[in-house]
Amino acid sequence: MSNKKPKANPAEWATATQAIRAGSHRTEFGEHSEAMFLTSSFVFDSAAQAAARFAGTEEGNVYARFTNPSVQMFEQRLSVLEDTEYCLATSSGMAAITTACMGLLNAGDHIIASKALFGATVQLFVNILSRFGIETTFVDGTSMDAWEKAIKPNTKLFYSETPSNPLTEILDMRALSDLAKKHGIYNVVDNCFCTPALQKPVEFGTEIIIHSATKYLDGQGRVLGGAICGPKDLLKDKILPVLRTAGPTLSAFNAWVLFKGLETLNIRMLAQSAAALEIATWLEAHPAVSKVYYPGLKSHPQHELAMKQQKTGGAIVSFEVKAGSEDEARAKAWQVIDSSQLMSITANLGDTRTTITHPGTTTHGRLSPEAREAAGIKQGLIRLAIGLEDVGDLKKDLVRGLG
Ligand SMILES: *Cc1c(COP(=O)(O)O)cnc(C)c1O
Protein backbone atom coordinates (compact mmCIF):
# COMPACT_ATOMS: atom_id res chain seq x y z
CA MET A 1 0.00 0.00 0.00
CA SER A 2 1.32 3.40 -1.02
CA ASN A 3 0.54 5.19 2.25
CA LYS A 4 2.56 2.81 4.42
CA LYS A 5 5.91 3.95 5.83
CA PRO A 6 8.55 1.87 7.58
CA LYS A 7 7.41 1.06 11.14
CA ALA A 8 8.82 3.47 13.70
CA ASN A 9 9.36 2.62 17.36
CA PRO A 10 7.12 4.92 19.44
CA ALA A 11 9.06 4.04 22.62
CA GLU A 12 11.98 6.06 21.22
CA TRP A 13 9.90 9.20 20.68
CA ALA A 14 9.59 12.13 23.06
CA THR A 15 6.27 12.60 24.86
CA ALA A 16 4.98 15.27 22.47
CA THR A 17 5.50 12.95 19.48
CA GLN A 18 4.04 9.93 21.28
CA ALA A 19 0.90 11.88 22.17
CA ILE A 20 0.37 12.74 18.50
CA ARG A 21 1.61 9.67 16.65
CA ALA A 22 1.52 6.54 18.84
CA GLY A 23 -1.24 3.96 18.45
CA SER A 24 -2.46 5.32 15.12
CA HIS A 25 -3.91 2.74 12.69
CA ARG A 26 -4.89 3.51 9.13
CA THR A 27 -7.49 1.58 7.19
CA GLU A 28 -7.43 0.66 3.49
CA PHE A 29 -8.92 4.10 2.68
CA GLY A 30 -5.75 5.94 3.72
CA GLU A 31 -7.49 8.46 6.01
CA HIS A 32 -5.07 10.87 7.73
CA SER A 33 -7.18 11.55 10.83
CA GLU A 34 -8.05 8.24 12.49
CA ALA A 35 -11.41 6.63 11.71
CA MET A 36 -14.14 6.29 14.33
CA PHE A 37 -15.44 2.72 14.49
CA LEU A 38 -19.07 3.06 15.53
CA THR A 39 -20.01 -0.59 15.46
CA SER A 40 -21.16 -2.88 18.24
CA SER A 41 -20.06 -6.11 16.58
CA PHE A 42 -17.67 -7.41 13.91
CA VAL A 43 -18.28 -9.91 11.09
CA PHE A 44 -16.36 -13.09 10.42
CA ASP A 45 -15.36 -14.67 7.10
CA SER A 46 -16.72 -18.05 8.13
CA ALA A 47 -18.24 -20.09 10.92
CA ALA A 48 -14.78 -21.51 11.58
CA GLN A 49 -13.33 -18.02 12.02
CA ALA A 50 -16.17 -17.04 14.35
CA ALA A 51 -15.45 -20.13 16.43
CA ALA A 52 -11.72 -19.38 16.52
CA ARG A 53 -12.29 -15.75 17.55
CA PHE A 54 -14.68 -16.79 20.32
CA ALA A 55 -12.27 -19.49 21.50
CA GLY A 56 -9.48 -16.93 21.54
CA THR A 57 -7.25 -19.02 19.27
CA GLU A 58 -7.39 -16.27 16.64
CA GLU A 59 -6.76 -12.61 17.47
CA GLY A 60 -9.36 -10.12 16.29
CA ASN A 61 -12.48 -8.20 17.11
CA VAL A 62 -15.68 -9.94 18.14
CA TYR A 63 -17.93 -7.57 20.02
CA ALA A 64 -17.40 -3.98 21.18
CA ARG A 65 -17.80 -4.78 24.87
CA PHE A 66 -14.51 -6.73 24.41
CA THR A 67 -12.56 -4.70 21.87
CA ASN A 68 -13.06 -1.92 19.32
CA PRO A 69 -10.37 -0.42 17.06
CA SER A 70 -11.06 3.17 18.20
CA VAL A 71 -10.77 2.12 21.85
CA GLN A 72 -7.61 0.13 21.08
CA MET A 73 -5.97 3.13 19.42
CA PHE A 74 -6.61 5.16 22.59
CA GLU A 75 -5.30 2.31 24.78
CA GLN A 76 -2.14 1.92 22.69
CA ARG A 77 -1.40 5.63 22.63
CA LEU A 78 -1.85 5.94 26.41
CA SER A 79 0.23 2.86 27.21
CA VAL A 80 3.08 4.24 25.08
CA LEU A 81 2.79 7.57 26.91
CA GLU A 82 2.79 5.91 30.35
CA ASP A 83 5.56 3.52 29.27
CA THR A 84 3.52 0.53 30.48
CA GLU A 85 3.11 -2.75 28.60
CA TYR A 86 -0.63 -2.55 28.42
CA CYS A 87 -3.68 -0.34 28.89
CA LEU A 88 -7.37 -1.04 29.33
CA ALA A 89 -9.81 1.81 28.69
CA THR A 90 -13.02 2.19 30.73
CA SER A 91 -16.17 4.30 30.59
CA SER A 92 -15.00 6.72 33.34
CA GLY A 93 -12.24 7.21 35.87
CA MET A 94 -14.39 5.65 38.59
CA ALA A 95 -15.06 2.67 36.29
CA ALA A 96 -11.28 2.23 35.97
CA ILE A 97 -10.81 2.18 39.77
CA THR A 98 -13.79 -0.14 40.33
CA THR A 99 -12.71 -2.53 37.56
CA ALA A 100 -9.11 -2.63 38.79
CA CYS A 101 -10.23 -3.37 42.37
CA MET A 102 -12.70 -6.04 41.27
CA GLY A 103 -10.01 -7.68 39.17
CA LEU A 104 -7.22 -7.60 41.72
CA LEU A 105 -9.10 -8.20 44.99
CA ASN A 106 -11.25 -10.83 46.66
CA ALA A 107 -13.57 -10.73 49.66
CA GLY A 108 -11.43 -10.66 52.79
CA ASP A 109 -8.69 -8.51 51.23
CA HIS A 110 -7.45 -5.21 52.67
CA ILE A 111 -6.61 -1.91 50.93
CA ILE A 112 -4.35 0.79 52.35
CA ALA A 113 -5.12 4.16 50.81
CA SER A 114 -3.81 7.66 51.20
CA LYS A 115 -6.31 9.95 53.02
CA ALA A 116 -6.06 12.64 50.38
CA LEU A 117 -8.08 11.01 47.60
CA PHE A 118 -10.75 12.05 45.12
CA GLY A 119 -14.08 12.01 47.02
CA ALA A 120 -15.82 9.32 44.95
CA THR A 121 -12.79 7.04 45.36
CA VAL A 122 -13.14 7.30 49.14
CA GLN A 123 -16.85 6.54 48.84
CA LEU A 124 -16.16 3.54 46.61
CA PHE A 125 -13.80 2.08 49.21
CA VAL A 126 -15.86 2.98 52.30
CA ASN A 127 -19.44 2.46 51.12
CA ILE A 128 -19.29 -0.03 48.26
CA LEU A 129 -16.23 -2.31 48.35
CA SER A 130 -16.86 -2.77 52.10
CA ARG A 131 -20.16 -4.48 51.21
CA PHE A 132 -18.19 -7.09 49.26
CA GLY A 133 -15.86 -7.83 52.16
CA ILE A 134 -13.00 -5.52 51.17
CA GLU A 135 -11.81 -3.30 53.99
CA THR A 136 -9.80 -0.06 53.63
CA THR A 137 -7.45 1.71 56.04
CA PHE A 138 -6.69 5.37 55.27
CA VAL A 139 -3.25 6.75 56.16
CA ASP A 140 -1.34 10.01 55.87
CA GLY A 141 0.07 9.33 52.40
CA THR A 142 3.21 11.36 52.97
CA SER A 143 4.30 9.15 55.91
CA MET A 144 5.95 5.91 54.72
CA ASP A 145 5.90 4.81 58.34
CA ALA A 146 2.10 5.06 58.36
CA TRP A 147 1.83 2.88 55.22
CA GLU A 148 4.15 0.26 56.68
CA LYS A 149 2.42 0.19 60.09
CA ALA A 150 -1.00 -0.29 58.45
CA ILE A 151 0.10 -3.46 56.58
CA LYS A 152 -1.80 -6.58 57.67
CA PRO A 153 -1.47 -10.18 56.47
CA ASN A 154 -4.44 -9.65 54.11
CA THR A 155 -3.24 -6.30 52.67
CA LYS A 156 -3.37 -6.67 48.90
CA LEU A 157 -3.38 -3.17 47.45
CA PHE A 158 -1.95 0.32 48.00
CA TYR A 159 -3.93 3.19 46.50
CA SER A 160 -2.76 6.80 46.18
CA GLU A 161 -2.83 10.02 44.17
CA THR A 162 0.00 12.51 43.75
CA PRO A 163 -0.33 15.48 43.78
CA SER A 164 -3.42 15.26 45.96
CA ASN A 165 -6.64 17.19 45.50
CA PRO A 166 -6.99 20.04 46.50
CA LEU A 167 -3.93 20.63 48.74
CA THR A 168 -1.35 19.25 46.28
CA GLU A 169 0.40 16.93 48.75
CA ILE A 170 3.19 14.98 47.07
CA LEU A 171 3.69 11.30 47.70
CA ASP A 172 7.09 9.63 47.34
CA MET A 173 6.27 7.14 44.58
CA ARG A 174 9.66 5.38 44.71
CA ALA A 175 9.44 4.75 48.46
CA LEU A 176 5.85 3.55 48.17
CA SER A 177 6.54 1.16 45.30
CA ASP A 178 9.60 -0.26 47.11
CA LEU A 179 7.43 -0.91 50.17
CA ALA A 180 4.71 -2.52 48.06
CA LYS A 181 7.22 -4.79 46.30
CA LYS A 182 8.82 -5.82 49.58
CA HIS A 183 5.45 -7.04 50.87
CA GLY A 184 4.01 -8.38 47.59
CA ILE A 185 1.26 -5.74 47.51
CA TYR A 186 -0.29 -4.29 44.30
CA ASN A 187 0.59 -0.60 44.00
CA VAL A 188 -1.97 1.60 42.23
CA VAL A 189 -1.38 5.32 41.59
CA ASP A 190 -3.96 7.72 40.13
CA ASN A 191 -2.01 9.95 37.70
CA CYS A 192 -4.95 12.19 36.83
CA PHE A 193 -3.45 15.51 37.97
CA CYS A 194 -0.13 15.29 36.16
CA THR A 195 -0.78 12.94 33.23
CA PRO A 196 2.21 11.28 31.51
CA ALA A 197 3.10 14.66 30.01
CA LEU A 198 4.36 15.78 33.43
CA GLN A 199 4.93 12.57 35.39
CA LYS A 200 5.50 8.91 34.53
CA PRO A 201 4.86 6.84 37.68
CA VAL A 202 6.54 3.81 36.04
CA GLU A 203 9.88 5.62 36.32
CA PHE A 204 9.45 5.39 40.10
CA GLY A 205 8.53 1.71 40.08
CA THR A 206 4.73 2.12 40.15
CA GLU A 207 2.98 -1.03 38.95
CA ILE A 208 -0.53 0.11 38.00
CA ILE A 209 -1.65 3.57 36.89
CA ILE A 210 -5.22 4.88 36.90
CA HIS A 211 -6.59 7.70 34.76
CA SER A 212 -9.73 9.73 34.73
CA ALA A 213 -9.44 10.55 31.03
CA THR A 214 -12.36 12.94 31.61
CA LYS A 215 -9.88 15.50 32.90
CA TYR A 216 -6.63 16.45 31.15
CA LEU A 217 -6.51 13.59 28.63
CA ASP A 218 -9.62 14.99 26.95
CA GLY A 219 -8.63 18.47 28.07
CA GLN A 220 -11.79 20.15 26.86
CA GLY A 221 -14.47 18.86 29.21
CA ARG A 222 -16.38 16.92 26.55
CA VAL A 223 -16.59 13.23 27.45
CA LEU A 224 -16.10 10.76 30.29
CA GLY A 225 -13.45 8.10 30.12
CA GLY A 226 -10.92 6.21 32.17
CA ALA A 227 -7.97 3.86 31.87
CA ILE A 228 -5.85 1.31 33.72
CA CYS A 229 -2.20 1.04 32.61
CA GLY A 230 0.22 -1.64 33.78
CA PRO A 231 1.89 -5.01 33.15
CA LYS A 232 0.32 -6.95 30.27
CA ASP A 233 -0.10 -10.32 31.96
CA LEU A 234 -1.58 -8.84 35.13
CA LEU A 235 -4.08 -6.68 33.26
CA LYS A 236 -5.01 -9.44 30.78
CA ASP A 237 -5.36 -12.18 33.38
CA LYS A 238 -6.96 -10.31 36.28
CA ILE A 239 -8.63 -7.13 35.04
CA LEU A 240 -9.68 -7.77 31.43
CA PRO A 241 -12.11 -10.58 32.43
CA VAL A 242 -13.99 -8.11 34.70
CA LEU A 243 -14.05 -5.43 32.00
CA ARG A 244 -15.33 -7.83 29.30
CA THR A 245 -17.94 -9.44 31.51
CA ALA A 246 -19.17 -6.59 33.73
CA GLY A 247 -19.07 -4.17 30.78
CA PRO A 248 -17.77 -0.75 31.99
CA THR A 249 -16.40 -0.37 28.46
CA LEU A 250 -15.32 2.93 26.89
CA SER A 251 -17.51 3.89 23.91
CA ALA A 252 -15.83 4.18 20.50
CA PHE A 253 -17.04 7.75 20.17
CA ASN A 254 -15.54 8.79 23.51
CA ALA A 255 -12.33 6.90 22.71
CA TRP A 256 -11.98 8.84 19.48
CA VAL A 257 -12.56 12.19 21.24
CA LEU A 258 -9.97 11.25 23.89
CA PHE A 259 -7.52 10.00 21.27
CA LYS A 260 -7.70 13.35 19.48
CA GLY A 261 -7.53 15.16 22.85
CA LEU A 262 -4.21 13.44 23.53
CA GLU A 263 -2.69 15.07 20.45
CA THR A 264 -2.56 18.40 22.31
CA LEU A 265 -1.84 16.93 25.78
CA ASN A 266 1.82 17.86 25.97
CA ILE A 267 1.48 21.45 24.87
CA ARG A 268 -1.64 21.98 27.01
CA MET A 269 -0.01 20.59 30.16
CA LEU A 270 3.10 22.72 29.70
CA ALA A 271 1.16 25.90 28.95
CA GLN A 272 -1.37 25.36 31.75
CA SER A 273 1.44 24.62 34.24
CA ALA A 274 3.37 27.74 33.21
CA ALA A 275 0.24 29.83 33.74
CA ALA A 276 -0.42 28.08 37.09
CA LEU A 277 3.12 28.90 38.29
CA GLU A 278 2.64 32.54 37.33
CA ILE A 279 -0.75 32.73 39.13
CA ALA A 280 0.60 30.91 42.21
CA THR A 281 3.61 33.25 42.46
CA TRP A 282 1.36 36.27 42.08
CA LEU A 283 -1.15 34.98 44.68
CA GLU A 284 1.64 34.30 47.18
CA ALA A 285 2.54 38.00 47.10
CA HIS A 286 -1.09 39.20 47.27
CA PRO A 287 -2.02 40.89 50.59
CA ALA A 288 -5.49 39.25 50.73
CA VAL A 289 -4.03 35.73 50.46
CA SER A 290 -2.68 33.89 53.52
CA LYS A 291 -1.42 30.67 51.94
CA VAL A 292 -0.82 29.13 48.52
CA TYR A 293 -0.60 25.40 47.83
CA TYR A 294 1.34 24.76 44.62
CA PRO A 295 4.15 22.19 44.20
CA GLY A 296 6.03 24.47 41.79
CA LEU A 297 6.58 27.08 44.52
CA LYS A 298 9.71 26.91 46.68
CA SER A 299 7.46 27.46 49.71
CA HIS A 300 5.71 24.11 49.08
CA PRO A 301 6.93 21.73 51.82
CA GLN A 302 7.67 18.99 49.25
CA HIS A 303 8.88 21.20 46.43
CA GLU A 304 12.06 19.16 45.94
CA LEU A 305 10.29 15.81 45.80
CA ALA A 306 7.69 17.29 43.43
CA MET A 307 10.42 18.51 41.07
CA LYS A 308 12.05 15.06 41.16
CA GLN A 309 8.82 13.35 40.14
CA GLN A 310 7.15 15.99 37.97
CA LYS A 311 8.29 18.06 35.03
CA THR A 312 6.34 21.09 36.38
CA GLY A 313 4.17 21.94 39.37
CA GLY A 314 1.01 21.01 37.44
CA ALA A 315 -2.01 23.19 36.73
CA ILE A 316 -3.91 23.05 40.04
CA VAL A 317 -3.40 25.96 42.43
CA SER A 318 -5.17 26.15 45.79
CA PHE A 319 -5.04 29.13 48.13
CA GLU A 320 -6.54 30.48 51.35
CA VAL A 321 -7.93 33.98 51.74
CA LYS A 322 -7.08 35.98 54.87
CA ALA A 323 -9.90 36.22 57.41
CA GLY A 324 -10.54 36.18 61.16
CA SER A 325 -13.04 33.38 61.72
CA GLU A 326 -13.99 30.36 59.57
CA ASP A 327 -17.37 32.00 58.83
CA GLU A 328 -15.66 35.15 57.66
CA ALA A 329 -13.25 33.06 55.59
CA ARG A 330 -16.12 31.28 53.83
CA ALA A 331 -17.83 34.58 53.05
CA LYS A 332 -14.59 35.99 51.65
CA ALA A 333 -13.88 32.88 49.56
CA TRP A 334 -17.43 32.90 48.16
CA GLN A 335 -17.02 36.59 47.34
CA VAL A 336 -13.88 35.83 45.30
CA ILE A 337 -15.70 33.02 43.49
CA ASP A 338 -18.88 35.02 42.88
CA SER A 339 -17.00 38.10 41.70
CA SER A 340 -15.20 36.19 38.95
CA GLN A 341 -16.70 36.72 35.53
CA LEU A 342 -14.43 34.51 33.47
CA MET A 343 -13.73 31.42 35.58
CA SER A 344 -16.33 28.65 35.62
CA ILE A 345 -17.83 27.70 39.00
CA THR A 346 -17.70 23.94 38.51
CA ALA A 347 -16.15 20.92 40.14
CA ASN A 348 -14.47 19.63 36.97
CA LEU A 349 -10.81 20.22 36.24
CA GLY A 350 -8.39 19.67 33.41
CA ASP A 351 -10.31 21.85 30.97
CA THR A 352 -8.94 24.59 28.71
CA ARG A 353 -11.32 26.82 30.70
CA THR A 354 -10.16 27.79 34.18
CA THR A 355 -12.42 26.47 36.92
CA ILE A 356 -12.86 27.86 40.45
CA THR A 357 -14.15 25.74 43.34
CA HIS A 358 -14.83 26.08 47.07
CA PRO A 359 -13.82 22.61 48.33
CA GLY A 360 -15.14 23.25 51.88
CA THR A 361 -18.77 23.39 50.71
CA THR A 362 -18.66 21.30 47.52
CA THR A 363 -16.22 18.41 46.97
CA HIS A 364 -15.51 18.14 50.72
CA GLY A 365 -18.84 19.59 51.92
CA ARG A 366 -20.31 16.31 53.07
CA LEU A 367 -17.44 15.50 55.43
CA SER A 368 -17.98 16.13 59.14
CA PRO A 369 -16.30 19.35 60.38
CA GLU A 370 -13.72 17.18 62.21
CA ALA A 371 -12.94 15.10 59.11
CA ARG A 372 -12.66 18.27 57.05
CA GLU A 373 -10.30 19.78 59.60
CA ALA A 374 -8.21 16.58 59.57
CA ALA A 375 -8.04 16.79 55.77
CA GLY A 376 -6.81 20.39 56.08
CA ILE A 377 -9.74 21.85 54.12
CA LYS A 378 -10.40 25.30 55.57
CA GLN A 379 -13.39 27.51 54.72
CA GLY A 380 -11.10 30.12 53.17
CA LEU A 381 -9.70 27.60 50.67
CA ILE A 382 -10.24 28.09 46.93
CA ARG A 383 -9.11 25.66 44.24
CA LEU A 384 -8.22 26.84 40.77
CA ALA A 385 -7.69 24.49 37.84
CA ILE A 386 -5.86 26.79 35.46
CA GLY A 387 -6.88 26.64 31.81
CA LEU A 388 -5.51 28.21 28.66
CA GLU A 389 -6.96 31.71 28.86
CA ASP A 390 -4.62 34.72 29.00
CA VAL A 391 -2.94 34.88 32.42
CA GLY A 392 -3.51 38.65 32.66
CA ASP A 393 -7.24 38.13 32.20
CA LEU A 394 -7.23 35.43 34.91
CA LYS A 395 -5.46 37.72 37.38
CA LYS A 396 -7.92 40.53 36.62
CA ASP A 397 -10.76 38.09 37.25
CA LEU A 398 -9.39 37.19 40.71
CA VAL A 399 -8.72 40.82 41.60
CA ARG A 400 -12.46 41.54 41.25
CA GLY A 401 -13.07 39.60 44.47
CA LEU A 402 -9.66 39.70 46.16
CA GLY A 403 -9.22 43.42 45.84
C1 LIG B 1 -12.35 12.96 38.42
C2 LIG B 1 -11.42 12.07 39.09
C3 LIG B 1 -11.66 10.69 39.18
C4 LIG B 1 -12.93 10.06 38.66
O1 LIG B 1 -13.04 10.18 37.28
P1 LIG B 1 -14.45 10.19 36.48
O2 LIG B 1 -14.01 10.18 35.07
O3 LIG B 1 -15.19 11.41 36.92
O4 LIG B 1 -15.18 8.95 36.86
C5 LIG B 1 -10.71 9.90 39.79
N1 LIG B 1 -9.57 10.42 40.30
C6 LIG B 1 -9.31 11.75 40.25
C7 LIG B 1 -8.05 12.26 40.83
C8 LIG B 1 -10.21 12.62 39.65
O5 LIG B 1 -9.95 13.93 39.60
The ligand as an SDF file (V2000), in Angstrom:
LIG
                    3D

 15 15  0  0  0  0  0  0  0  0999 V2000
  -12.3490   12.9590   38.4170 C   0  0  0  0  0  0  0  0  0  0  0  0
  -11.4170   12.0740   39.0880 C   0  0  0  0  0  0  0  0  0  0  0  0
  -11.6590   10.6940   39.1790 C   0  0  0  0  0  0  0  0  0  0  0  0
  -12.9310   10.0640   38.6590 C   0  0  0  0  0  0  0  0  0  0  0  0
  -13.0440   10.1780   37.2770 O   0  0  0  0  0  0  0  0  0  0  0  0
  -14.4520   10.1910   36.4800 P   0  0  0  0  0  0  0  0  0  0  0  0
  -14.0140   10.1840   35.0670 O   0  0  0  0  0  0  0  0  0  0  0  0
  -15.1860   11.4100   36.9230 O   0  0  0  0  0  0  0  0  0  0  0  0
  -15.1780    8.9500   36.8650 O   0  0  0  0  0  0  0  0  0  0  0  0
  -10.7050    9.9040   39.7920 C   0  0  0  0  0  0  0  0  0  0  0  0
   -9.5740   10.4210   40.3000 N   0  0  0  0  0  0  0  0  0  0  0  0
   -9.3110   11.7510   40.2520 C   0  0  0  0  0  0  0  0  0  0  0  0
   -8.0480   12.2650   40.8250 C   0  0  0  0  0  0  0  0  0  0  0  0
  -10.2070   12.6190   39.6450 C   0  0  0  0  0  0  0  0  0  0  0  0
   -9.9520   13.9300   39.6040 O   0  0  0  0  0  0  0  0  0  0  0  0
  1  2  1  0
  2  3  1  0
  2 14  2  0
  3  4  1  0
  3 10  2  0
  4  5  1  0
  5  6  1  0
  6  7  2  0
  6  8  1  0
  6  9  1  0
 10 11  1  0
 11 12  2  0
 12 13  1  0
 12 14  1  0
 14 15  1  0
M  END
$$$$
